[in-house]
Amino acid sequence: MSEFGLDKLTEDWASVKRLPHQTGLPMAVWITENDGYPHDVRVKVSTLHGGRGSWRAAASMAVRPQPREIVPGSLPAADVALVSRWIELNRDVIVDLWNQAITPDDAIARLKKLP
């Protein structure tokens, strides 16, 4: 998968992958459009540090009303805390992409890195 843009495995579905140097997180994260999912906004989080891992094996974190793990214990508590901070920093962008109010390229331009 490229580090941004459309997911090559599912060309009709938009996914944005961000790597550690782009987010300030120790792992890769993915944000997506809602492609008919029955759940609310989620962020996929690699369980491996260093930008490795695949979307399919990633843990899911809910964005609203507060960031939280979908399956508790999927990630270490320290990773949950960091990803929660990143989600809070970028909530509007994540939700806008989910709602298809912006394009993946717009999302990439607007996402902020943790300080």
C-alpha positions as CSV (number, residue, x, y, z in Angstrom):
1,M,0.0,0.0,0.0
2,S,1.3,3.4,-0.7
3,E,1.8,5.8,2.1
4,F,-1.1,7.9,1.0
5,G,-4.0,7.7,-1.4
6,L,-6.2,4.8,-2.5
7,D,-5.6,1.4,-1.0
8,K,-4.3,-0.7,-3.9
9,L,-6.2,-3.8,-2.5
10,T,-9.6,-2.2,-2.6
11,E,-9.5,0.5,-5.3
12,D,-13.1,1.6,-4.8
13,W,-12.4,2.4,-1.1
14,A,-10.3,5.3,0.1
15,S,-7.8,4.8,2.9
16,V,-5.1,7.1,4.1
17,K,-2.1,5.4,5.8
18,R,0.1,7.6,7.9
19,L,3.5,6.5,9.1
20,P,5.3,7.4,12.4
21,H,7.3,10.3,11.0
22,Q,4.0,11.8,9.7
23,T,2.0,11.4,13.0
24,G,4.4,11.4,15.9
25,L,3.0,8.0,16.8
26,P,5.3,4.9,17.1
27,M,3.1,2.9,14.7
28,A,1.2,3.3,11.4
29,V,-2.5,4.4,11.4
30,W,-5.2,4.3,8.8
31,I,-8.2,6.5,8.4
32,T,-11.0,5.7,5.9
33,E,-14.2,6.8,4.2
34,N,-17.4,5.1,5.4
35,D,-18.0,2.6,2.7
36,G,-21.4,1.5,4.1
37,Y,-20.0,0.3,7.5
38,P,-22.7,-0.2,10.1
39,H,-20.5,1.4,12.8
40,D,-19.4,4.9,13.6
41,V,-16.0,6.5,12.7
42,R,-12.9,4.3,13.5
43,V,-9.2,4.5,13.1
44,K,-7.1,1.4,12.4
45,V,-3.9,1.2,14.4
46,S,-1.0,-1.1,13.6
47,T,0.0,-3.4,16.6
48,L,3.6,-3.2,15.4
49,H,5.8,-0.2,16.0
50,G,8.0,1.4,13.2
51,G,5.3,1.8,10.5
52,R,5.1,-2.0,9.8
53,G,1.9,-4.0,9.8
54,S,-1.1,-4.3,7.6
55,W,-4.6,-2.7,7.7
56,R,-6.2,-6.2,8.0
57,A,-4.3,-7.1,11.2
58,A,-4.6,-3.6,12.8
59,A,-6.5,-2.9,15.9
60,S,-9.6,-0.6,15.7
61,M,-10.2,2.5,17.8
62,A,-13.5,4.4,17.9
63,V,-13.3,8.1,17.4
64,R,-16.6,9.2,19.0
65,P,-17.7,10.2,21.5
66,Q,-14.2,9.7,23.0
67,P,-11.3,7.7,21.5
68,R,-11.4,4.1,22.8
69,E,-10.3,0.6,21.7
70,I,-13.0,-1.5,20.1
71,V,-11.5,-4.7,21.5
72,P,-9.9,-3.7,24.9
73,G,-6.4,-5.1,25.2
74,S,-5.6,-5.1,21.5
75,L,-3.0,-2.4,22.1
76,P,-0.8,-1.6,25.1
77,A,-2.2,1.2,27.3
78,A,0.6,3.6,26.4
79,D,-0.2,3.2,22.7
80,V,-4.0,3.7,23.3
81,A,-3.1,6.9,25.2
82,L,-0.9,8.2,22.3
83,V,-3.4,7.3,19.6
84,S,-6.2,8.9,21.6
85,R,-4.2,12.2,21.7
86,W,-3.6,12.0,17.9
87,I,-7.3,11.3,17.2
88,E,-8.3,14.3,19.4
89,L,-5.9,16.5,17.5
90,N,-7.3,15.3,14.1
91,R,-10.9,14.5,14.9
92,D,-12.4,16.9,12.4
93,V,-10.2,15.7,9.6
94,I,-10.9,12.0,10.4
95,V,-14.7,12.6,10.6
96,D,-14.7,14.7,7.4
97,L,-12.9,11.9,5.5
98,W,-15.3,9.3,7.0
99,N,-18.3,11.4,5.8
100,Q,-16.6,11.9,2.4
101,A,-16.8,15.7,2.9
102,I,-13.1,15.8,1.9
103,T,-10.8,13.7,-0.3
104,P,-7.9,11.6,0.9
105,D,-5.5,14.2,-0.5
106,D,-7.3,16.9,1.5
107,A,-7.1,14.7,4.6
108,I,-3.3,14.2,4.1
109,A,-2.8,18.0,3.9
110,R,-4.8,18.7,7.0
111,L,-3.6,15.9,9.4
112,K,-1.4,17.1,12.2
113,K,1.5,15.5,13.9
114,L,1.7,15.1,17.6
115,P,4.0,17.7,19.2
